[in-house]
């Protein structure tokens, strides 16, 4: 499977961010605020005296939005300043990342998920890996392949038969070109002979609505993000990408049981990142606050509801290593399955 998308989009977004950064620098200089790190009072300290914006690079209602808002509420108590959350969707998360990077380094962070990271090796990202640094990893969670109740498919065998008999006729709702779901669809085509037509949706709610309404047949998504639809019977998990059963879903076949390559088991991660230009003190302060936030009863309850693994949290340094490792793994898979967006 080879997915094509114009490379000019990334170049235009980069150019737009350069313009925004240039204008911001002029305004800051004019106001006498040329020092980096407005939150630390120009002294390089780690205490915050201004709100720090958290950009969610997807629309409201999805998993990234939910965990970001839950974490922001808990972190506010630890930081002593507001953590307002804004949604900036587009470009499989690239648009939101460039929005974060166009702000002052110590006053804006963003939610980074696996799908957005995948746009870097895929060639469609409007930012570089070297431009960001990790604050903390908040979640790791299992993913699954779902069909909508209206499709009439009861399990993987039904879906496999339909997708194999008429390649490309079944539509898969995806987060955008070059994402992890494209890797999964390519692996299924290669190993099982099933071929789906990818239809991207920038907003998670639109993706869910497409499956609910029957305009899309299948979707790769995290179990916890669509738990309400599973419990209502509107979404049916037909395959879980895991080597171990997930509690409550023991009757759903695992990808390894169905001879799908184990290398496409890529548990979704979600975390917080900040500009690489942010001060070490601010990163440390935010990482510490994040670590305390995930231990609150409210956040623990939220993690249980979305099936996040118990050791999801990673502090800044460990998350940085994880991001680099994941980028390398995804790059290899994109090359293996000949997936490109440039």
Secondary structure, 3 states (H helix, E strand, C coil): CCCCCCCHHHHHHHHHHHHHHHHHHHHHHHCCCCCCCHHHCCCCCCCCCCCCEEEECCCCCCHHHHHHHHHHHHHHHHHCCCCCEEECCCHHHHHHHHHHHCCCCCCEEEEEEHHHHHHHHHCCCCCCHHHEEEEEEEEEECEEEEEEHHHCCCCHHHHHHHHHHCCCCEEEEECCCCCHHHHHHHHHHHHHCCCEEEEECCCHHHHHHHHHHCCCCEEEEECHHHHHHHHHCCEEEEEEECCCCCCCCCCCCECCCCCCCHHHCCCEEEEEEEECCCCHHHHHHHHHHHHHHCCCHHHHHHHHHCCECCCCCECHHHHHHHHHHHHHHHHHHHHHCCCCCC
